[in-house]
Every structure is written in C-alpha cells, then in structure tokens.
Amino acid sequence: MAYRLAGGCHCGNIRADVVLSRPPSDFVPRACDCDFCCKHGAAYVSDPEGELTLRLREPGAVRRYAQGSGTADMLLCGRCGVMVAGLLCEGGRNFAAINVRIIDGESPFGASRSASPKLLPVEDKVDRWKRLWFADVRIVEDGA
C-alpha cells in the first residue's frame, strides 16, 4: 500500500509529491545537528522504496546551497526562504531527503531524533544517502 503526502514551501514555488512505502508513523525524522539545519529547524524523512517528485513553478527562484562538505545541495525557495530538501545528484540520478516541516497539515511522522552526518567522511555520507534517501527523484518544471 502506498501512502501519499504533499507539501511545499510557504509561497508554493516548490511543491513536493511524496509516496511512502509504509505508514508515515513508521518513519522517524532525522534532525541533522549541523548549524545550517539547526537554524532552519529541519528534520528529514526519506524512503528508498518510495517516490518523490519536486515541482518547481518558477525554477529561477529555486536556490541550491552547497552546505557542509559541499556534496549535497540544500534546496531552498528563493522567494519565501523555506528549505525544502537535501538533494544529491550523482550518476544521472537524484537522491533526496525531504524536510518534514514542509508537509501540508499536521505532521504524520513520529518525533524526530538527532543525527550527526557531519561526523562521517564524505564517502560514507554519500553511501548512506544513496541507501536511505528517495532514489530517482523527479524534478519537474511546472512553469508559472
């Protein structure tokens, strides 16, 4: 059974269509303890067996910030400032973890727990992300 969720940034420039392979309550959001994520209040969820489509209404207003090791980009709306996802582009594939704070309505996820990816070597981070994050993430430019 698939569990569908939707969300996006405050102004609607970046929308996320999320399909989880298990009930949302089975997921424990990871609250990264790096300075960037702490300042954004971000906690992430991902499902390597699920699906994620990011819809960009105005692609020119989407910002990518290469945080920490510079390996993954943080995807932010340049209009309203909301941090939507972490994104790794490798080998022609997009991997991503979604910020649970952007999900519409009350959060269906459990309480978040702290994660410290900044302590891992870059190769270990990338291996971990490719194992845990949504794989083959679709990025669609919907236009204004």
The 8 nearest C-alpha neighbors of each residue, nearest first, counted from 0:
[[1, 20, 2, 21, 19, 22, 3, 18],
 [0, 2, 20, 19, 18, 3, 21, 22],
 [3, 1, 19, 18, 22, 20, 21, 0],
 [4, 2, 18, 17, 1, 19, 5, 16],
 [5, 3, 17, 16, 18, 2, 6, 102],
 [6, 4, 16, 15, 102, 17, 103, 3],
 [7, 5, 102, 103, 15, 101, 14, 16],
 [8, 6, 14, 101, 13, 15, 11, 102],
 [7, 9, 11, 81, 13, 10, 101, 83],
 [8, 10, 11, 79, 7, 81, 12, 101],
 [9, 11, 12, 8, 79, 78, 13, 7],
 [12, 10, 8, 13, 9, 7, 14, 56],
 [11, 13, 56, 10, 55, 57, 14, 8],
 [14, 12, 55, 7, 11, 8, 54, 56],
 [15, 13, 7, 54, 53, 6, 11, 12],
 [14, 16, 53, 6, 7, 5, 52, 17],
 [17, 15, 5, 52, 51, 4, 53, 14],
 [16, 18, 51, 4, 3, 5, 50, 15],
 [17, 19, 3, 50, 49, 2, 1, 51],
 [20, 18, 49, 2, 21, 1, 46, 3],
 [19, 21, 49, 1, 48, 2, 0, 18],
 [22, 20, 19, 23, 25, 2, 1, 0],
 [21, 23, 24, 25, 2, 19, 20, 26],
 [24, 22, 108, 25, 26, 107, 21, 19],
 [23, 25, 108, 22, 26, 109, 107, 27],
 [26, 24, 23, 22, 21, 27, 108, 109],
 [27, 25, 24, 23, 108, 28, 109, 44],
 [26, 28, 109, 111, 110, 29, 108, 25],
 [29, 27, 111, 44, 43, 42, 26, 30],
 [28, 30, 43, 42, 112, 111, 114, 113],
 [31, 29, 42, 113, 114, 112, 111, 41],
 [30, 32, 114, 33, 115, 113, 36, 29],
 [31, 33, 115, 37, 114, 30, 113, 34],
 [34, 32, 35, 36, 31, 37, 117, 115],
 [33, 35, 37, 36, 38, 32, 31, 39],
 [36, 34, 38, 37, 33, 39, 66, 32],
 [37, 35, 39, 41, 38, 33, 34, 31],
 [36, 38, 40, 34, 39, 35, 32, 33],
 [37, 39, 35, 36, 40, 34, 41, 33],
 [40, 38, 36, 41, 37, 35, 82, 81],
 [41, 39, 37, 38, 36, 42, 30, 100],
 [40, 42, 36, 39, 98, 30, 37, 43],
 [43, 41, 30, 29, 98, 28, 99, 31],
 [44, 42, 98, 29, 28, 97, 99, 96],
 [43, 45, 28, 97, 96, 99, 29, 98],
 [44, 46, 132, 96, 133, 97, 131, 47],
 [45, 47, 49, 133, 48, 132, 19, 131],
 [46, 48, 133, 132, 49, 131, 134, 45],
 [49, 47, 46, 20, 50, 133, 19, 134],
 [50, 48, 19, 46, 20, 18, 47, 133],
 [51, 49, 18, 17, 133, 19, 52, 136],
 [50, 52, 17, 136, 16, 18, 137, 133],
 [51, 53, 137, 16, 15, 136, 138, 54],
 [52, 54, 15, 138, 14, 139, 137, 55],
 [55, 53, 139, 14, 13, 140, 138, 141],
 [56, 54, 140, 13, 58, 57, 141, 12],
 [55, 57, 142, 141, 12, 143, 140, 58],
 [56, 58, 59, 55, 60, 142, 143, 12],
 [59, 57, 61, 60, 55, 56, 140, 142],
 [60, 58, 57, 61, 62, 77, 55, 56],
 [59, 61, 77, 58, 57, 78, 76, 62],
 [62, 60, 76, 77, 58, 59, 75, 63],
 [63, 61, 75, 77, 76, 74, 60, 64],
 [64, 62, 74, 73, 72, 75, 65, 61],
 [63, 65, 73, 72, 66, 62, 74, 75],
 [66, 64, 69, 72, 71, 73, 63, 70],
 [65, 67, 69, 64, 68, 72, 73, 71],
 [66, 68, 69, 65, 117, 70, 33, 35],
 [67, 69, 70, 66, 121, 65, 71, 117],
 [70, 68, 65, 66, 67, 71, 72, 64],
 [69, 71, 68, 72, 65, 87, 121, 66],
 [72, 70, 87, 86, 69, 65, 85, 73],
 [73, 71, 65, 86, 64, 63, 85, 74],
 [72, 74, 85, 64, 63, 84, 86, 65],
 [75, 73, 63, 84, 83, 82, 62, 85],
 [76, 74, 82, 62, 81, 83, 61, 80],
 [75, 77, 61, 80, 78, 81, 79, 62],
 [76, 78, 60, 61, 80, 62, 79, 75],
 [77, 79, 76, 80, 60, 10, 12, 61],
 [78, 80, 76, 81, 77, 10, 9, 8],
 [81, 79, 76, 77, 78, 75, 82, 8],
 [80, 82, 8, 76, 75, 79, 83, 9],
 [83, 81, 75, 74, 84, 80, 76, 73],
 [84, 82, 98, 74, 75, 81, 97, 101],
 [85, 83, 97, 74, 98, 96, 73, 82],
 [84, 86, 73, 96, 95, 72, 74, 71],
 [87, 85, 95, 72, 71, 94, 73, 84],
 [86, 88, 71, 94, 93, 95, 89, 72],
 [89, 87, 93, 92, 94, 86, 91, 90],
 [90, 88, 92, 91, 87, 93, 94, 129],
 [89, 91, 92, 88, 93, 87, 94, 135],
 [90, 92, 89, 88, 93, 135, 94, 87],
 [93, 91, 89, 135, 90, 88, 94, 134],
 [92, 94, 88, 136, 135, 87, 134, 89],
 [95, 93, 134, 87, 133, 86, 132, 136],
 [96, 94, 86, 133, 132, 85, 87, 97],
 [95, 97, 45, 85, 132, 84, 44, 43],
 [96, 98, 84, 43, 44, 99, 83, 45],
 [97, 99, 43, 84, 100, 83, 42, 41],
 [100, 98, 101, 102, 43, 42, 97, 44],
 [99, 101, 98, 102, 41, 42, 106, 40],
 [100, 102, 7, 6, 99, 98, 8, 103],
 [103, 101, 6, 99, 100, 5, 104, 7],
 [104, 102, 6, 5, 101, 105, 7, 4],
 [105, 103, 106, 102, 6, 107, 101, 5],
 [104, 106, 107, 103, 102, 108, 100, 101],
 [105, 107, 108, 104, 102, 99, 100, 103],
 [106, 108, 23, 24, 105, 109, 104, 22],
 [109, 107, 24, 23, 106, 26, 27, 110],
 [108, 110, 27, 24, 111, 26, 107, 28],
 [111, 109, 27, 108, 112, 28, 26, 29],
 [112, 110, 28, 29, 27, 30, 109, 42],
 [111, 113, 29, 30, 28, 114, 110, 27],
 [112, 114, 30, 29, 31, 32, 111, 115],
 [113, 115, 31, 30, 29, 32, 116, 112],
 [114, 116, 117, 32, 31, 118, 113, 33],
 [115, 117, 118, 119, 114, 124, 31, 32],
 [118, 116, 115, 119, 33, 67, 120, 68],
 [117, 119, 116, 115, 120, 124, 121, 114],
 [120, 118, 116, 117, 124, 123, 121, 115],
 [119, 121, 123, 122, 124, 118, 117, 116],
 [120, 122, 124, 123, 125, 119, 68, 70],
 [123, 121, 125, 124, 120, 126, 119, 127],
 [122, 124, 126, 120, 121, 125, 119, 127],
 [125, 123, 121, 127, 122, 126, 119, 128],
 [124, 126, 128, 122, 127, 123, 129, 121],
 [127, 125, 123, 129, 124, 128, 122, 130],
 [128, 126, 124, 130, 125, 129, 123, 131],
 [129, 127, 125, 131, 132, 130, 126, 124],
 [128, 130, 126, 127, 131, 132, 125, 94],
 [129, 131, 127, 128, 132, 126, 47, 125],
 [132, 130, 128, 47, 129, 127, 46, 45],
 [133, 131, 45, 128, 47, 95, 96, 46],
 [132, 134, 47, 46, 95, 94, 45, 50],
 [135, 133, 94, 136, 47, 132, 93, 95],
 [136, 134, 93, 92, 94, 137, 133, 50],
 [137, 135, 93, 51, 134, 94, 52, 133],
 [136, 138, 52, 53, 139, 135, 51, 93],
 [139, 137, 53, 52, 54, 136, 140, 55],
 [140, 138, 54, 141, 55, 53, 137, 52],
 [139, 141, 55, 142, 54, 56, 58, 138],
 [142, 140, 56, 55, 139, 54, 143, 57],
 [143, 141, 56, 140, 57, 55, 58, 139],
 [142, 56, 57, 141, 12, 55, 140, 58]]
